[in-house]
Amino acid sequence: MLAAVARRSVPVLVVALALLAPAGASAFPGLTPLLDAARPTPLAGKVVGIDPGHNGGNFSDPSFINSPVWNGREEEACDTTGTETDGGYTEALFNFRVASYLRRDLIAEGAKVVMTRRTNTGVGPCITRRAKILNKARSDVAIDIHADGGPAEGRGVAILTPVADGPNDPVIASSKRFGRILLKRFTLLTGTPISNYDGSGGFAPRDNLAGLNLTTVPKVLIECVNMRNAVDASRLVKPSFQRLAAKSMAEAVTGFLASR
């Protein structure tokens, strides 16, 4: 009985000590572990896969990234360089920064995070390899992070969803459900409108992408913004926007996994 009371008192004690500490946890040795233990970890035991599309060094090895791979229906290039804003801010960098913020947020919630790449200076991996990495990890859910290079007058976010192709058959419904949650959170937190040129109502089923065709885990690809649109481009380069994009994705992951 006394032990149970003590356990219930820990969060109150931690909060009290935190409020008393004028310079943060460092004022009380040993307080940081208590604070960490008191934080909610809704994703404990969950595995989340993140694929930041493209890579910063892809342009340096065209023979490799242009080599054909089988995407489940047809051949496509191993990877591409991705797009960029008119000012030269690359999609690969945007994808990676959002992914890095997302990784941090998910780890804080207790998740194990698997990334298909850990830097923005390399080449590849091929899109087929990316799918294998996230499948092998048995991700509870995965997200491919991208930004589009659409018509200059077009704006907004689109969620690309898988079409049944054999390997992905069991996760079509769950992927679509994750996509609906993601679209709602992303538009709400970032203020980005639904795409006015890609898909319908924010969704675009795709059967020509290895990442979606070959997935065996619930997964969608998000085109966060149109890098060729002046309004979208002015926002996407800001760390504040990138953090909001990541936060919306983390909330979508948590919401999706909580409702499974």
C-alpha positions in Angstrom: 0.0 0.0 0.0 2.8 2.4 1.0 4.7 1.5 -2.2 1.6 2.3 -4.3 1.2 5.7 -2.6 4.9 6.4 -3.2 4.6 5.6 -6.9 1.6 7.9 -7.3 3.5 10.7 -5.5 6.5 10.6 -7.9 5.0 12.7 -10.7 3.8 15.3 -8.1 7.3 15.4 -6.5 9.0 15.7 -9.9 6.7 18.6 -10.9 7.4 20.4 -7.6 11.1 20.0 -8.0 11.0 21.2 -11.5 9.2 24.3 -10.5 11.6 25.0 -7.7 14.7 24.6 -9.9 15.7 28.1 -11.2 18.2 26.8 -13.7 16.3 23.6 -14.7 17.0 20.0 -13.8 20.7 20.7 -13.2 19.9 22.4 -9.9 18.9 19.0 -8.5 21.3 16.1 -9.3 19.3 13.1 -10.3 16.2 15.1 -11.3 16.6 14.5 -15.0 16.0 10.7 -14.8 12.9 11.3 -12.8 11.6 13.8 -15.3 12.3 11.4 -18.1 10.5 8.6 -16.3 7.5 10.8 -15.7 7.1 11.7 -19.4 4.3 9.8 -21.2 5.6 7.3 -23.8 2.6 6.4 -25.9 4.8 4.8 -28.6 6.8 2.5 -26.3 7.4 -0.8 -28.0 6.4 0.6 -31.4 8.6 0.7 -34.5 8.2 3.6 -36.9 9.9 3.8 -40.3 10.9 7.1 -41.9 12.1 7.4 -45.5 13.4 10.9 -46.3 13.1 10.9 -50.1 16.2 11.2 -52.3 19.7 12.1 -50.9 22.0 15.1 -51.1 24.7 13.3 -53.0 22.5 11.7 -55.7 23.4 14.3 -58.3 27.1 13.1 -58.1 26.4 9.6 -59.3 23.9 9.6 -62.1 24.9 6.2 -63.4 23.9 4.6 -60.1 20.7 6.5 -59.4 19.5 6.0 -63.0 20.0 2.3 -62.9 16.7 0.4 -63.3 15.0 -1.5 -60.5 11.8 -3.5 -60.4 9.1 -1.7 -58.5 6.6 -4.5 -58.4 4.9 -3.6 -61.7 7.6 -2.2 -64.0 11.1 -0.8 -64.0 11.9 2.6 -62.7 15.1 4.5 -61.7 16.9 3.4 -58.6 16.3 7.0 -57.3 16.3 10.6 -58.5 17.9 13.8 -57.4 14.5 15.2 -56.4 13.3 18.7 -57.1 14.2 22.1 -55.6 12.8 25.6 -55.1 13.6 28.3 -57.7 16.1 29.6 -55.1 18.0 26.3 -55.1 16.8 24.8 -51.8 16.8 21.1 -52.5 14.0 18.6 -51.8 16.5 16.2 -50.4 17.5 18.6 -47.7 13.9 19.5 -46.9 13.0 15.8 -46.6 16.0 15.1 -44.4 15.4 18.0 -42.0 11.7 17.2 -41.5 12.6 13.5 -41.0 15.3 14.4 -38.4 12.7 16.5 -36.5 10.2 13.7 -36.7 12.7 11.1 -35.5 13.4 13.3 -32.4 9.7 13.7 -31.7 9.0 10.0 -32.1 11.9 8.9 -29.9 10.6 11.3 -27.2 7.4 9.4 -27.3 9.1 6.1 -26.8 9.3 4.7 -30.4 12.1 2.9 -32.0 12.8 4.8 -35.2 14.2 3.2 -38.4 15.6 5.7 -41.0 16.4 4.7 -44.6 19.3 7.2 -44.5 21.0 9.0 -41.7 22.8 11.8 -43.6 22.1 14.1 -46.5 25.5 13.7 -48.1 25.3 10.2 -49.5 23.9 8.5 -52.6 20.8 6.4 -52.5 19.8 3.9 -51.3 17.7 2.7 -54.2 13.9 2.9 -53.6 13.7 -0.9 -53.5 16.3 -1.0 -50.8 14.4 1.7 -48.8 11.3 -0.4 -48.9 13.2 -3.5 -47.7 14.8 -1.6 -44.8 11.4 -0.6 -43.4 9.8 -3.9 -44.1 12.6 -5.8 -42.4 12.3 -3.6 -39.4 8.6 -4.7 -39.2 7.6 -1.1 -38.8 4.2 -0.6 -37.2 3.8 2.3 -39.6 6.0 4.1 -42.1 6.1 7.4 -43.9 7.9 8.5 -47.1 8.6 12.2 -46.8 8.8 14.2 -50.0 8.0 17.6 -51.6 6.7 18.1 -55.1 7.9 19.9 -58.1 4.5 20.8 -59.6 3.2 23.7 -61.7 4.1 27.1 -60.3 0.5 28.1 -59.7 -0.2 24.9 -57.8 -0.1 24.7 -54.0 -0.6 22.2 -51.2 -0.1 18.8 -49.7 -1.1 15.5 -51.2 -1.0 12.0 -49.7 0.1 9.2 -52.1 -1.5 5.9 -51.1 -0.7 2.3 -52.3 -2.7 0.3 -54.8 -3.0 -3.4 -54.2 0.0 -5.1 -55.9 0.5 -8.4 -54.1 3.1 -7.7 -51.3 1.1 -4.7 -50.1 -2.4 -6.3 -50.2 -2.7 -6.7 -46.4 -1.8 -3.1 -45.7 -3.9 -1.2 -48.2 -6.8 -0.4 -45.8 -4.5 0.5 -42.9 -2.3 2.7 -45.1 -5.4 4.7 -46.3 -6.5 5.1 -42.7 -3.1 6.4 -41.7 -3.2 8.7 -44.7 -6.5 10.2 -43.6 -5.2 10.9 -40.1 -2.0 12.4 -41.5 -3.7 14.7 -43.9 -5.9 16.1 -41.2 -3.1 16.7 -38.8 -0.7 18.2 -41.4 -3.2 20.7 -42.8 -4.3 21.7 -39.3 -0.8 22.2 -37.8 1.0 23.7 -40.8 -1.8 25.6 -42.4 -1.0 24.1 -45.7 -4.0 23.7 -48.0 -4.9 20.4 -49.7 -3.3 20.2 -53.1 -5.2 21.9 -55.9 -3.4 20.0 -58.7 -2.4 16.5 -57.4 -5.0 13.8 -56.6 -8.5 14.4 -55.4 -9.3 15.8 -51.9 -5.7 15.5 -50.9 -5.3 11.8 -51.9 -3.6 10.3 -54.9 -3.5 6.4 -55.3 -0.2 5.4 -57.0 0.7 2.1 -58.5 4.1 3.1 -60.0 6.2 3.7 -56.9 8.4 1.0 -55.4 8.0 2.4 -51.9 4.3 1.9 -52.0 4.1 -1.2 -54.3 6.6 -3.2 -52.2 5.6 -2.2 -48.7 4.4 -4.9 -46.3 3.8 -2.4 -43.5 1.2 0.5 -43.4 2.7 3.3 -45.3 2.0 6.5 -47.3 4.1 9.0 -49.2 3.4 12.7 -48.3 4.2 15.5 -50.8 4.3 18.2 -48.2 4.4 21.2 -50.4 5.0 22.3 -54.0 8.6 23.6 -54.1 7.9 25.4 -57.4 5.2 27.5 -55.9 6.4 30.8 -54.5 4.2 30.7 -51.3 5.0 27.1 -50.5 8.7 27.7 -51.2 8.9 30.7 -48.9 7.5 28.6 -46.0 9.2 25.3 -46.5 12.8 26.6 -46.0 12.0 27.8 -42.4 12.9 25.5 -39.5 9.7 26.5 -37.8 7.6 25.1 -40.7 9.8 21.9 -40.8 9.2 21.4 -37.1 5.5 21.8 -37.5 5.5 19.4 -40.4 7.3 16.8 -38.2 5.0 17.5 -35.3 2.0 16.8 -37.4 3.5 13.5 -38.6 4.3 12.4 -35.1 0.8 13.2 -34.0 -0.6 11.2 -36.9 1.6 8.3 -36.1 0.5 8.3 -32.4 -3.2 8.7 -33.4 -3.0 5.9 -35.9 -1.2 3.4 -33.6 -3.5 4.3 -30.7 -6.5 3.4 -32.7 -5.3 0.0 -34.1 
